[in-house]
Amino acid sequence: MKRLIPILDLALFYLKEVLFSNLKVAADILTPQHLMEPAMLRIDASGLSNRQLCAANNLITMTPGTLCADYDPETQELIIHAMYAGSNPSEQEDLIYNTYLKKIRHVF
């Protein structure tokens, strides 16, 4: 039962992220102006097991507007391309670290 709550938390969080990301990408495609502010983000992934890295890679890549491009084993960072990084990419890096990676750590 202890493990079920983090799994449900991750599943609901991910479904919400996919829904909102799809809406954001669709709105950007359907409107004449582009809202994209792409950037390459570096997310600290130190302490993640191979299984956790695989889950993080897959979940981030399957979310519309983001793509896990690489993993740097020397710095232990995920390198992510985000279409909507905004004017301050470090905020987006913190958001991914504090949501995706923390939830993945609890589940896997």
Secondary structure by P-SEA (a helix, b strand, c coil): caaaaaaaaaaaaaaaaaaaaaaaaaaaaaccccccbbbbbbbbbccccaaaaaaaaaaaaacccccccccccccbbbbbbbccccccaaaaaaaaaacaaaaaaacc
